């Protein structure tokens, strides 16, 4: 069971993320096709997907972000990068090379961490003779 302070900290992190979403969305309104974002209510959901998948969807009156919860725990630049990537794709704008490189590095580091974690679990299974 998580403590009240942990829940409060989590809500604070989500609030900070929502503020960043609003700020970045406001900036992207200046781009070609950016008028598409004007007047939309911003909603964000954070999920622990099995991969680092994130998505953006626009519907009547709403701009819905679904972002992997791992971005909340990572460096702020990573969350901003994935937000920017989603907005560039939504507006059908070219993705800057620096942004693509940053996202790629983040994915690679996360994949490496997951592989290392899985390898440790597998070696523990071999070490203790435990079978699935």
C-alpha contacts under 8 A as a table, 3 or more apart, distances in Angstrom:
res1	aa1	res2	aa2	distance
2	X	6	X	6.20
2	X	7	X	6.89
3	X	6	X	5.25
3	X	7	X	6.45
4	X	7	X	5.15
4	X	8	X	6.10
5	X	8	X	4.93
5	X	9	X	6.03
6	X	9	X	5.04
6	X	10	X	6.11
7	X	10	X	5.01
7	X	11	X	6.17
8	X	11	X	5.14
8	X	12	X	6.17
9	X	12	X	5.00
9	X	13	X	6.24
10	X	13	X	5.11
10	X	14	X	6.24
11	X	14	X	5.04
11	X	15	X	6.04
12	X	15	X	5.02
12	X	16	X	6.20
13	X	16	X	5.10
13	X	17	X	6.21
13	X	72	X	6.81
14	X	17	X	4.93
14	X	18	X	6.14
14	X	72	X	7.32
15	X	18	X	5.06
15	X	19	X	6.25
16	X	19	X	5.10
16	X	20	X	6.31
17	X	20	X	5.02
17	X	21	X	6.20
17	X	72	X	7.33
17	X	79	X	7.78
18	X	21	X	4.92
18	X	22	X	6.23
18	X	43	X	7.91
18	X	44	X	6.86
19	X	22	X	5.14
19	X	23	X	6.16
20	X	23	X	5.01
20	X	24	X	6.05
20	X	80	X	7.19
21	X	24	X	5.31
21	X	25	X	5.97
21	X	42	X	7.72
21	X	80	X	7.91
21	X	83	X	6.83
22	X	25	X	5.15
22	X	26	X	6.10
22	X	42	X	6.97
23	X	26	X	5.19
23	X	27	X	6.41
24	X	27	X	5.04
24	X	28	X	6.24
24	X	80	X	7.78
24	X	83	X	7.44
24	X	84	X	7.08
25	X	28	X	5.09
25	X	29	X	6.48
25	X	37	X	7.17
25	X	87	X	7.43
26	X	29	X	5.39
26	X	30	X	7.74
27	X	30	X	6.02
27	X	31	X	7.99
28	X	31	X	5.46
28	X	34	X	5.88
28	X	37	X	7.96
28	X	87	X	7.26
29	X	32	X	7.86
29	X	33	X	7.65
29	X	34	X	3.92
29	X	35	X	5.75
29	X	36	X	7.65
29	X	37	X	6.10
29	X	38	X	6.78
30	X	34	X	5.72
30	X	35	X	7.76
31	X	34	X	4.95
32	X	35	X	7.66
32	X	91	X	7.65
33	X	36	X	5.88
33	X	91	X	5.88
34	X	37	X	5.65
34	X	38	X	7.34
34	X	91	X	6.75
35	X	38	X	5.24
36	X	91	X	7.92
37	X	40	X	5.84
37	X	63	X	7.59
39	X	61	X	6.98
40	X	60	X	7.93
40	X	61	X	4.80
40	X	62	X	4.89
40	X	63	X	5.86
41	X	61	X	6.00
41	X	62	X	4.70
41	X	63	X	5.96
42	X	62	X	5.96
42	X	63	X	4.90
42	X	64	X	6.13
42	X	65	X	7.72
43	X	62	X	7.09
43	X	63	X	6.16
43	X	64	X	4.86
43	X	65	X	6.14
44	X	64	X	5.87
44	X	65	X	4.67
44	X	66	X	5.88
44	X	67	X	7.41
45	X	64	X	7.91
45	X	65	X	6.29
45	X	66	X	4.90
45	X	67	X	6.31
46	X	66	X	5.85
46	X	67	X	4.94
46	X	68	X	5.47
46	X	69	X	4.81
47	X	66	X	7.18
47	X	67	X	6.34
47	X	68	X	5.02
47	X	69	X	5.02
48	X	68	X	5.51
48	X	69	X	5.22
48	X	70	X	6.94
49	X	52	X	6.43
49	X	53	X	6.72
49	X	68	X	6.03
49	X	69	X	7.84
52	X	68	X	5.65
52	X	70	X	7.67
52	X	107	X	7.36
53	X	67	X	7.02
53	X	68	X	6.21
54	X	65	X	7.57
54	X	66	X	5.44
54	X	67	X	4.39
54	X	68	X	5.79
54	X	82	X	7.86
54	X	86	X	7.94
55	X	65	X	5.90
55	X	66	X	5.14
55	X	67	X	6.42
55	X	86	X	6.67
56	X	63	X	7.16
56	X	64	X	5.57
56	X	65	X	4.54
56	X	66	X	6.25
56	X	86	X	6.12
56	X	87	X	7.66
56	X	90	X	7.29
57	X	63	X	5.91
57	X	64	X	5.08
57	X	65	X	6.57
57	X	90	X	7.99
58	X	61	X	7.86
58	X	62	X	5.85
58	X	63	X	4.62
58	X	64	X	6.17
59	X	62	X	5.27
59	X	63	X	6.52
59	X	64	X	7.97
67	X	71	X	7.49
68	X	71	X	6.04
68	X	72	X	7.98
69	X	72	X	5.48
69	X	73	X	7.33
70	X	73	X	5.40
70	X	74	X	6.42
71	X	74	X	5.04
71	X	75	X	7.56
71	X	76	X	7.94
71	X	78	X	6.49
71	X	79	X	5.26
72	X	75	X	7.93
72	X	76	X	7.76
72	X	79	X	6.86
74	X	78	X	6.58
74	X	79	X	7.40
75	X	78	X	5.63
75	X	79	X	7.20
76	X	79	X	5.38
76	X	80	X	6.38
77	X	80	X	5.09
77	X	81	X	6.01
78	X	81	X	4.97
78	X	82	X	6.33
78	X	102	X	7.65
78	X	103	X	7.27
78	X	106	X	7.30
79	X	82	X	5.33
79	X	83	X	6.23
80	X	83	X	5.08
80	X	84	X	6.10
81	X	84	X	5.11
81	X	85	X	6.09
81	X	99	X	6.33
81	X	102	X	7.34
81	X	103	X	6.74
82	X	85	X	4.94
82	X	86	X	6.19
82	X	103	X	7.03
83	X	86	X	5.25
83	X	87	X	6.26
84	X	87	X	5.08
84	X	88	X	6.03
85	X	88	X	5.19
85	X	89	X	6.21
85	X	95	X	6.90
85	X	99	X	7.36
85	X	100	X	7.92
86	X	89	X	5.18
86	X	90	X	6.11
87	X	90	X	5.00
87	X	91	X	6.12
88	X	91	X	5.26
88	X	92	X	5.94
88	X	93	X	5.04
88	X	94	X	6.76
88	X	95	X	6.22
89	X	92	X	4.86
89	X	93	X	6.17
89	X	94	X	7.77
89	X	95	X	7.62
90	X	93	X	7.79
95	X	99	X	6.89
95	X	100	X	6.71
96	X	99	X	5.39
96	X	100	X	6.39
97	X	100	X	5.07
97	X	101	X	6.05
98	X	101	X	5.08
98	X	102	X	6.15
99	X	102	X	5.10
99	X	103	X	6.22
100	X	103	X	5.24
100	X	104	X	6.09
101	X	104	X	5.06
101	X	105	X	6.20
102	X	105	X	5.24
102	X	106	X	6.27
103	X	106	X	5.08
103	X	107	X	6.20
104	X	107	X	5.14
104	X	108	X	6.11
105	X	108	X	5.05
105	X	109	X	6.09
106	X	109	X	5.23
106	X	110	X	6.15
107	X	110	X	5.12
107	X	111	X	5.99
108	X	111	X	5.03
108	X	112	X	6.03
109	X	112	X	5.05
109	X	113	X	6.16
110	X	113	X	5.06
110	X	114	X	6.20
111	X	114	X	5.10
111	X	115	X	6.13
112	X	115	X	5.12
112	X	116	X	6.11
113	X	116	X	5.14
113	X	117	X	6.13
114	X	117	X	5.03
114	X	118	X	6.11
115	X	118	X	5.08
115	X	119	X	6.02
116	X	119	X	5.06
116	X	120	X	6.23
117	X	120	X	5.18
117	X	121	X	6.40
118	X	121	X	5.09
118	X	122	X	6.15
119	X	122	X	4.98
119	X	123	X	6.05
120	X	123	X	5.09
120	X	124	X	6.13
121	X	124	X	5.08
121	X	125	X	6.27
122	X	125	X	5.05
122	X	126	X	6.35
123	X	126	X	5.02
123	X	127	X	5.93
124	X	127	X	4.88
124	X	128	X	6.03
125	X	128	X	5.42
125	X	129	X	5.69
125	X	130	X	4.86
125	X	131	X	6.59
126	X	129	X	5.04
126	X	130	X	6.59
127	X	130	X	7.88
